[in-house]
Amino acid sequence: MKVRSRGILFVPLVILLCALLGGVYGQRVTAQSSSTDAQIQQSFRTISKVLRIVEQQYADPVDVEKVIYNGAIPGMLRRLDPHSNFFDPKSFALLREEQEGRYYGVGMTVTPRNGKTIVLAPFVGSPAYKAGLRPGDVIVQVDNTSTDNLNTSEIAELLKGPKGTKVRIRVTREGTPEPLEFAIVRDEIPRKSIEHAFWIAPSIGYIRIANFNENTSRELRDALREFNPATMKGLVLDLRNNPGGLLAEGVNVGDLFLERGQLIVSHRGRSSPEKRYTASRGNRGPQFPMVVLINRYSASAAEIVAGAIQDHDRGLVVGESSFGKGLVQTVYPLSENTGLALTTAKYYTPSGRLIQRDYSSVSLYDYYYHKDSGTSKSRDTRHTDSGRPVYGGGGISPDVEVPERKLNKFQETLARNYAFFNFARRYLAEHQTISRDFEVNGEVLDRFRQFLKEQQVPFQESDIEANREYIQQVIKMELYLSVFGMDEAYKLEAAADPQIQKSIELLPQAAALLENGKQLMAQKESR
């Protein structure tokens, strides 16, 4: 039931790849030349000789740039750790795009579906949204280029371009016999760090941070100002599936919730002396209770924030153990618009926990895909300000463990066949729109049954009855996404999300934790 990614089965892959590149990045610096060393020079000569023989003697023509960029350099870095990484010109540009939180294009998410590239959702207010593109539209041509032999990434690149330039997009749409053509003027498209911020219950705010880019703390301050913290009874801060990003922004977010002078994070490495980051501003206002939601894909900067809030007893951490990414990468720009993200330090939470998981005896694949979520409690034990035990070496362990809802066999079948997404397209082709008070009644369910038969999706009537509430929720959510946009659809998803609803229930426990922390701090100050 993920609005942002209807291809439910692909969510873990996408998040893990983001985690691989997300990291915790410090400021970019210029690489310094090292002292000449005979052994290093000999290694260089050997590499050069091997490359020259490969280029001259290999059976097929050799793309030397590809061999170096995709083979030699990444292979060397993989011997160090899972997060040191080399960026070729394209990936380096994408990295800067993510960090800066903006790009130029039409403003929509596209995704592969059944061998085609479709519009997953136009961003509300974007040029694509204003032009009238809809979720489910199949992109068949961009300007004069047919999309038949292009993958989704290549099509996404065609949609980008300088601000003010025009791009023509031809699509096919369910219920429309002829292709539709849109002439769209590209504009700056912000990559919002905060995906959602709304009242999830009376006087209880909900904020979801997708990543940490250069705008995260500013967006968060604006969201909190809209809530009016003086009247808030609680906040659910959702960091699930957040792969991290800029270290400075993780620190700035922590600063918004902690007291002035409290340690947020520290890091140190072989050639990097310890650096401590403390709250310089402090929250400057009322301390509302808060719950921080994490899961196995919360990494790096997200773990910095969750760890600091947990160690200072500022809030209750709920969900699943986080990813365990505690290595700091410094980005060194290289020649030809390439870059090197090199691990230069490890970071530690205020209690002294190292969050990084052990990677010394596992393959890169196992490191990302076979995380052992139970290792954290078997390692280093530390204590929060109030004396609660917390554990290092395996990610952030939640104070209250709440597993994500798992799909049952029939729900997986529907997801695999994109049943809800495709049904929403068909339903809107037949009815054009829905009203705000739309509900999935018996008539809509009958149409859904008929649609499953048309699409040859196997089911029994008992499957429909056993999953009636789930089916009604997701159909409504998909239709809301197409008609009213992502924010409105996500509110429906949040109302049905067991982890979010449990977080709301736990706010009184978070309030007690906060009050206890205040008393302990007052006692320390009075000594």
N, C-alpha and C positions, 0 to 999 in steps of 0.2 A: 504493500500500500504506500509506496514512496512516490509522492507527486513529482519530485524532481527527476526521477528516473524510473519510467514505467517499465523498462526492461529489468525487472526485479532481479533476475538471475545474474545480471552483469554488474550490479552495484558493488559487490566486494572487489571485483577486478579494477573498476574505475577508482575506487577509494584507495586501494593499495598502490596503484600506479601514482596517484596524487601524493601519497605518503612518501613514495620513493623520491619524488622531486620536490615535495613541499618543504621538508626540512626545517631547520631553524637557521636563518641566514643573517649574519651580521652585516656590517657595512662592507661595500666593495672596496678592495684595496688593490694597489698596484704590486704585482709580483716583483720581488727583489732577487737579483742574481746571487747565487750562492758561490762560495769560494771554490776554485778549481780543485778537483779531486781526481787523481789518476784513475781510480777504479771506476768512477762515474764516466769519465771520458772514454775509457775502454768499452764500457757498456754501450755508450752512444755509438761508437764505431761499429760494434757488433750489430746493433739494431739497424744501423744504416746499411750495412753490408747485406743483411738478410732481406731488407726491403728492396734493395737494388736487384738482388738475384730473383726475388719474386716478380718484380716488375718486368724483368727481361726474359725470364725462363718459364714462367707459369703457363700452363696449357691454354688458358683463355686470356683475353685482354683484362688488365687489372685497373680498377679505379683506385689509385693510390690514396686519394683523399678518404674514400670510404673505408679502406683497410686501416688507415690511421685513426680516423674519427670513430668508427664503429667497432674496431677490433683492438688495435694495439693499446691505445690510451685507456678505454674502458676496462680492458683486461687487466692492466696494471693497477688501476684504482680498485677493482674488485678484490684484489689481494689484500687491501688495507681494511676496508669495512664496507658495510652495505650502502652507505650514504654518500661517500665521496663520489663525485660524478663529473663527467665532462659534458659540456654543452656545445654542440655544433652551432653554426650561425642561426639555424631555424629554432632549435630548442632554447638557445640563449635569448633570442628575441621573445619567445613565449614566456620564459622565466621573468624577464623584465616586465612583460605585460601583466603577469599575475601579481608581481610585487607592486606595480604602480596602480593596479586596480582599474585599468581602462584600456580600451582599444577602439579602433574605428571600423564600423561596419553597419549592419542593418538591425542587429539586436534581437537574435532569437537562438534558441537551442535546437540543433539538428541531431538526428540519431539514425543509425542504420535499422532498417526493418524490412524483412522479406526481400533482401537484395536491392532495396531502394533506400534513398535518403529522404527522410520525412522531417517535417517541422514538428518538434516535440512541444515547444511553446514559445511564442514571441514574448519578449519582455514588455510588460505594461508600460505604455508611453514611448516605446522605441519606434524608429521608422517602420520596421516590419509590422508592428502592432497597428500603427496609424494607417498603414497601407491596406490592411485587411487580411493579412496572412493568418491562417488558422492552424491549430494543432491537427496533425494528420495530413496536411497538404504534402503531396509528393513532389519533390523538386526534380524537374526533368531537364531544365536548361538554365544556365546563368550566362547572361549576355549571349554570345554566339557559341558558347561551349555546351555541348550535350553532356549530361551527367551519366550516361550509360556505362562508361568504363572508368568512372571516378569513384574513389572511396569517400567516406564522409568527411575525413580530414581535408582532402583535396577540395571538396565542395565548400567547406567552411572557409578555406583560404581564398577561394574565388569571391566569396561574399564580403570579405574584408577589403579595405582600400582607403585612400586618403579622404579626409573629411570634405564633404561637399560634392564628391563625385557621384555619378548616377550608376546604378546597376539594375539590369532588367532580369527579373526572375520569372520563369514560366513553371507553373505547377499544375498538377491534376488534383481534382477534389472529388470526394465521394458525393454522388448525386448530381454532379455537374458534367454534362456530356462532353464539353469542349474544354481544352486547357485554358487556364487563366494566366494572364501576364500582368506583372506589377513592375512599375518603374519607381525605384526607391532611391532616395538621396541618402548616402551614407552620412553618419554623424558619430560623434564620440559616444561610446557605449560604456557606461561605468560598470565595472565588475564589483558589485556590492559585496562587501564582506559579511554584512548582516542581511541574511535572506528574509527573515521574518521577525516582526516585533509587534505584539498585540496583547490586549487583555485576554488572558485565557480563562479567567474566572474573576468574580468581583474583587477589585483591588489587588489582583495578582497578575503580574506581568510575565510575559514569555518572550525571550530573545534567543534566536538561533544564529550563531556565528559560524559561517561556512569555512572561513580561512582567515589568516592574519596577513593582510596587505597594508599598504601605506596609509589607508583610510580607516582602519578598523576602530581605533580608539575614538576618532572623531565621530564615526557613525554611532558608536555605542553611547557616547555622551549625548548625542542628539536624541537617540531612542529613550534614554533614561529621562531626559528633560521632558519629552512628550508624556511619559508616564507620571511625572511629578512624584519623585521619591518620597516626599513628605507625607503623601497619603497612601503609599504602597504598603500592603500587608505581606508581600512576599514577591520573590522573583525566581523564575526557573530559567537558568542560563544553559542552553543546549549546545554542547560542544561535540556531540556525536558526529562521527564521520569527518571531523575537522582534521585535515592532514598537517596543519601548522602553517608556517610561513615566516614572517619577519620576527626575530627575537625582540627588537625594540617595541613592536606593537604588542607582543605578549606581555612585556613589562608594563607598558602603558595601560593595558586592560586591567592587570593586577592592581595597578596604582589606583584605579577608580573604586576599588572595593576595600582596600586595606588602609590601616592607620599610617600616618606619616612616620617614616623611619623604619617600618617593618620590612624585613628582607623578603624579596620576591623570588629571586633566583641568584645563583652564583655559578661561574664556570671557570675551569682551569684546565691547562694542558701542558705538554712537555715544553713547548716554546711560548706558552701563553700563561702569564702569571694570573693568579686568582683575581677575578673581577666580580664585585658584588653589586647587585641592582636592588635598591631599596625604594620604597614608596616616597616620592618627593613631595607630592601634592596631598595625598591622603584623600579619603572619600568626600571630605568637606560637606557632610550632610548626614541625614538620618541613616542608621544602619538597619535596613530592612532584612528580614530573614531571607536566605537564598539557598536553592538547591542547584548543584552543577551536575548536568547529565553528561556522562561519557560512555563510550563503548570501545570495542577492540580496534577501531579505526581512528580513535582520537590520538593524535601524535604531536610530538615536539612542542610548539608554542601552546597548543591546547593543554598539554600536560603541565607546562609551566604554570599556567593559570590555575588549573585544577589542583595541582600540588600545593601552590602557595595558599589558596583558599582553605584547603584541607589542613595544612600544617598549622595555620593560625586560627583554626576553629571558626573561621568566618562564615563557612557554609557547609552544608552536607553534600557529599559526593555520592551520586546514585548511578546505577547502571551496571556496566561490565568493566573489567580491568582494561586499561588503555593499552595502546600499541607497545609502548616501551622504547621510545626514540629519544635518547638523551645525548646525542652528539651534535655539536655546533659546527656548521660549515661556514667557512669564510669564502666569499666568491672573489676569485682573481680573474679580471678580464684579461684575455689573451689576444693575440693578433687575429686578424681576419674575422672579427666579430664573434669569436668563440670565448668560452669561459670555463674556469675550473672551480668547482665547489669542493673544497678540501676540508676534511674534518680536522679542526685545530684545537678543539677542547671538548670537555664533557660537562654537562650542567647538572647542578644539584639543587634540590628543593630547600626551603628554609631549614628543615630539620636535619639536613645533610644527606638526604636520600639521593642515590644515583638511580635515575629512572631507566637508563639504557638496559635493554635485555642482552643477555649473552649471545654472541653471534660467532664465537670462535670455532664451534664444532658443527655448524649446520650449513647447508647450501643456501645460496641466495633465494632459491625458490621456497625452501622450507622456512626461511626467516620471515618471508612475507605471507606465506599461505598456510603454514602449520604452526601458528603461534600457540604456545602452551600457556593458557591463561592462568594456570595454577602455580606457576613458579615463583610469583612475587613473595608469597608468605614464607617461603623456605630460605629466603636470603636475609639481607641486612634489615634489622628491626630498629626503627627510630621512634620518636614520640612527638606528638603535636604539643602546642603551647599548654594545653590542659592535661597532658600526660597520656593521651590516647595512643595506642601503638599504630604505627604505619610502616609500610614495608617497601624496601628499595630493590632495584635490580630486575624488575619485571613489569614496569609500567605503574600507573596509579591504580591502587586497589580501591574500589568504592566502599564507602561506609555502609551502604545498604545495597546489596546485589539484587538487581532486577533484570532478568534476561529479556532480550527482545522477543516479540511474538514471532513464532515460527509458523510458516504456512503448512497446512495439512496437504495430503496427497492431491485432493481435488483442487484446492486453491493453487497448488503448484502447476497443475494441468492448465488451469485458466491463465495463469501468468505466462507459461511457456507459449501459449497460443495467442498471447496479446488480446485475450477475449474482451476485456473491459475497454481497452483503448479502441479496438476496432468496432465494438458495439456503439461506443459514443459517437464515432464518426457516422455510422449508419443511422443512428437515432436522430442526429442533428440534420442529416441529409433529408430525412423524412419529416422532421418537425421544425427545422430552422433554428429554434432557440428553446430555452426553458425560462421559467420565472424564478424569482428568488425563493418562493415558497414551494418549489418543486420537491416532491417526494417520490420515491420509487415504490409505486403501488402494485397491485396485482396485475394490472394491464401491462405495465412496463416489464414486470418479471416474465409475463407470458411472451412478450416480444423478445426478451433475452433468451428464453428457452428456444424459441423458433430460430433465433440467430445462431445459437450453438449448433442446432441441427444443420442449418445451411452451411456452416463452416466445418461441419463434420468433427466437432469437438465432442468426444464421448462423455456422456453423463447419464446418471440415473435420477429419477425424481427424488429419491432419498438424498442424493447429493445436494440438490437445490434446497430442500427443506432443512438439512443439517447445517447449511451454510447461508441461510437466508439473510441474516443480519449482516454478515460480511459482504455478501453480494450487493445488498442494497447500499451499504456504505460506499463501496468502491464505484459502483455505477454513478451514484450522485457526485462523488468526488471527480470522476473523469469528466462528467458533463459540466460541472462547475468550473473545472480547469479550462475547458474550451470556451465557455461563455463569459465567465466572470474573471478569469485570470488565476495565476498561481497562488497569490495571497489568500484569496477566498477558498480555493480548493484545499490549501494547506491547513486552514482553520478546521475544516472537516476532518482531515487526517489526524491532527493533534488531538481532537476530541475523542478519537478512537484508539489513540496510541497508549498502550498500557504503561510504558515507562514514563511518559509525560503525566498521565493521570496519577500514577503512584507518587511522582515527585510533588504534585500538588498536595496529596495526602500527607506527605512527610514534612511539609513546611512548619507545622508546630514543633516537630523534633528539631528542625534547623533553628527555630526561634529559641528553644531551650539551650541549644549548643552556643548560640550567639550570646545569650544572657550570661551563661556560665563563663564564657571567654571575657566578657566585660568585667565581671567580678574579679576574675584572676588578675586581669591587667590593673584594676584599681588597687588590689592588694599589693602588687609589686611596686606600684608608684608610691604607696603610702609607707613603704619600708625605708 
